[in-house]
Amino acid sequence: MHPDTYVKSETGHISVGGVLLRDLALRFGTPLYVIDYETVVDRMRQYGQALQGWGTPYYAGKAFCCRAMVELVKQEGLGLDVVSGGELVTALSAGMDPARILFHGNVKTREEIRLGLTAGVGHFVIDSLDELRRINDMAGESEGAAVVLLRLTPGIEAHTHEFIRTGHFDSKFGFAMAEGIATQALEQALALKNIRVEGFHAHIGSQILDDEPFLANAEALMQFSHDCWERLSYWPSIIDLGGGIGVRYSGQDNPPQPGELMNRLAGLVGEWTPPGQTRPRIIMEPGRSIVAEAGFTLYRVEALKKTPGGRTYVSVDGGMGDNIRPALYDASYTCDVDGKAARTPSYAVTVAGRYCESGDILVRDAYVQDPAVDDLLIVWDTGAYGYSMASTYNRVPRPAVVAVHEGQAQVWIEREDWQDVLRLDRPLEKQRDLTI
Ligand SMILES: *Cc1c(COP(=O)(O)O)cnc(C)c1O
């Protein structure tokens, strides 16, 4: 709902990380992404402690990835999931130990695989037979085996938005634990000279608010492992249970506690381990639950409008370009008006973005405090899948990301300016000068 260091003054001014949001907006401009350092570090440590003795949390970089964030991942001793060459070079530029990087994604181009092999990433997570063969061939060229996990789909329907569900059988991800598909993939992988299979992975979706789907996922993976042991004498040394742990976007959300959940998962993995075999090390891949509640967005109110239907639109200087989640997933957020937060939020408004799409609505039917032009509007819990999904639609430059900590603010990602808008453009050439 709020970062841990959230403080509201009697006058209704809000500060986070010991910094007044009003001052941040004045100094860095709006729209502005703000990350509360303490909240991020706290969530990382919660996972570290929850998995102590069982395994390692790997932060899922796609939730929010930049150099400073990876440095924090490194500092706190987590591993890192990457899903692209871009995330991988970010990780390497931040000095992340490649052995603690896991390379995900249902498409890894040759160029990306080469980058991963050259850097020496710890694990590739294999998503298809074509990829398996490709990595085997490329690892052969560069001498030495690629260490992999196989991505499996357990056939679990997590109760979350269709677009963020990944565990069901007709998902584009992974090998189905049905019709022998996953078993055959394992057999093929075990037969390849330059592939070493360390274990299995399954990620069932995102923003999951109860323990049950996670337990069902672990159970399915362990059942599968058990079958592999009986039939192929193969036993995994790693079980990667993915991410997907939900966060509190509203007061009604009651997400799992990492400590409790990990205990139950680790217990289950232990129970399924055959006598004489080593209990597999557990990897969890939290993304959203590390960074969502630490982050929020500051917008400037630019216009108010009442429609004949009686709706009040509050239009702000950002929107789907910096946060596409409401348009993409129907995601909902809470918001506040800074400087008025001491008052009752009794005004029903719809917060509209500045982009040329009717679907560019940031918060639908929100209750806020008496908004006026030039007020600062705060949208909470935008730390995950906000900036990382940002675009330059309408040629609007992307906002800055600033971290706050103990009264100080530090830029993590610079704001784009008009120069950046034009940076990659080239003038139209005369036809006769074209060379292809
Ligand atoms: C997206 C993703 C995650 C992170 O999911 P969150 O919901 O952000 O915790 C972890 N693992 C895989 C494979 C993913 O695709």
The ligand as an ORCA input file, in Angstrom:
! r2SCAN-3c Opt
* xyz 0 1
  C       7.768    -12.713    -14.259
  C       8.494    -13.853    -13.729
  C       8.906    -13.869    -12.389
  C       8.566    -12.774    -11.417
  O       7.200    -12.733    -11.170
  P       6.633    -11.741    -10.042
  O       5.170    -11.908    -10.156
  O       7.080    -10.391    -10.407
  O       7.177    -12.204     -8.741
  C       9.648    -14.934    -11.963
  N       9.968    -15.952    -12.796
  C       9.580    -15.969    -14.086
  C       9.968    -17.097    -14.944
  C       8.828    -14.934    -14.597
  O       8.428    -14.968    -15.860
*
